Amino acid sequence: FAAANRDEFHHRPTAPLAFWPDAPDILAGRDLESGGTWMGVTRTRRFAALTNYRDPSSLQSGAKSRGLLVSGFLSGNASAIDYGETVRRGARDYNGFNLLLCDGRTLLWIGHQGRDEVQVCELAPGVHALSNHLPGTPWPKLVRARHAFHDAIRAARGGDALFEAAYSLLSDETQAADEDLPDTGVGLEWERRLSPVFIRGQDYGTRSSSVLQMTTQHIRVEE
């Protein structure tokens, strides 16, 4: 089960969740600027998702689009471990990212912090939270969302109720107190703007909310 918000500049052209005409097994939204995606699943139960790693001091111009890492996995048949090794070797061609890969057996996290650091880790069963830093970094919104997701799983017991609970936590616009904000190099005003789970802004904000449930019997995805 996965629940995620996609935050992006509003002017970036985007296609909504759909099966791709040129890759009909892929169900995902699409970045119409570079062709990749931020989260998707296939009919064969391959899943991938991506967040950018926030460190403006490490950004390089001319880097490849990070969304292509997601579409590359979804369109192929390599295992998560094999594809993860390919990503690890070529990570420096991209700005910093967190990449989740699942081939139906293994859930893998690959983290590139935008310089020389590349980490690869198989995630154990449980509840994991990821934003624009390392997994589990205690940013206020990440802590709040993780606790809400735990509560939702216990209370909803699957089905429509779990989807409704996931959308409820993804719509949380609570802004963190200044003393709880991280310092990621974007300045105080932006730290405030980026602190809610759901970001509302004139030029940048949450563009879509996605919820996915994948079992041995079915795949359900909503956006």
ABEGO torsion letter per residue (X at the ends): XBBBBBBBBAABBBBBBBBBAABAABBBBBBAAAGBBABBBBAAGBBBBBBBBBBAAABBBGBBBAAAAAAAAAABABBAAAAAAAAAAAAAABBBBBBBBBAGABBBBBBBAGBABBBBBBBBBEBBBBBABBBGBBBAAAAAAAAAAAAAAAAAGEEAAAAAAAAAAAABABBBBAAABBBAGAEAAAAAAAABABBBBAABEBABBBBBBBBAABBBBBX
